[in-house]
Amino acid sequence: MNGVTVHQDGARNIGEVKAGVEGQINDRLNLWGNVGVQAGDKGYSDTSAMLGVKYTF
């Protein structure tokens, strides 16, 4: 990149907390989900969420 350095302030020291749930609705259907939060130096923060579905034919 032509000698250009790219960095993100606050991304060096990060703490993360993540929690989730899983459930079997019936013999063929499973659901899951989780939420995560990251916090770091210089006001850095990030929140993520994921949902999943598994259906067996």
C-alpha positions as CSV (number, residue, x, y, z in Angstrom):
1,M,0.0,0.0,0.0
2,N,2.8,2.4,-0.9
3,G,4.3,2.4,2.5
4,V,1.1,3.5,4.3
5,T,0.5,2.0,7.7
6,V,-3.1,1.4,8.7
7,H,-4.1,0.8,12.3
8,Q,-7.1,1.1,14.5
9,D,-6.8,3.1,17.8
10,G,-7.9,1.1,20.8
11,A,-7.7,-2.3,19.2
12,R,-4.5,-3.4,20.9
13,N,-5.9,-4.1,24.4
14,I,-9.4,-5.6,24.1
15,G,-11.7,-7.4,26.6
16,E,-14.6,-9.5,25.3
17,V,-17.8,-10.9,26.9
18,K,-20.0,-13.4,25.0
19,A,-23.2,-15.1,26.0
20,G,-25.4,-17.5,24.1
21,V,-28.3,-20.0,24.1
22,E,-29.0,-23.2,22.3
23,G,-32.3,-25.0,22.0
24,Q,-33.7,-28.1,20.4
25,I,-37.3,-27.2,19.4
26,N,-38.1,-30.8,18.1
27,D,-36.3,-33.8,16.6
28,R,-35.6,-31.8,13.4
29,L,-35.2,-28.2,14.4
30,N,-32.4,-26.6,16.5
31,L,-31.9,-22.9,17.1
32,W,-29.0,-21.0,18.6
33,G,-27.9,-17.4,19.2
34,N,-25.3,-15.3,20.9
35,V,-24.4,-11.7,21.7
36,G,-20.8,-10.5,22.2
37,V,-19.4,-7.1,23.4
38,Q,-15.8,-5.9,23.1
39,A,-14.3,-2.9,24.8
40,G,-10.8,-1.5,24.4
41,D,-8.5,1.5,24.8
42,K,-9.4,5.0,23.4
43,G,-13.1,4.4,23.3
44,Y,-13.0,1.3,21.1
45,S,-16.2,-0.9,21.4
46,D,-17.9,-3.4,19.2
47,T,-21.1,-5.4,19.6
48,S,-22.0,-8.5,17.6
49,A,-25.0,-10.9,17.5
50,M,-25.5,-14.2,15.7
51,L,-28.5,-16.3,15.1
52,G,-28.6,-19.8,13.7
53,V,-31.1,-22.4,12.6
54,K,-30.5,-26.1,11.7
55,Y,-33.3,-28.1,10.2
56,T,-32.7,-31.8,9.4
57,F,-34.8,-33.3,6.5
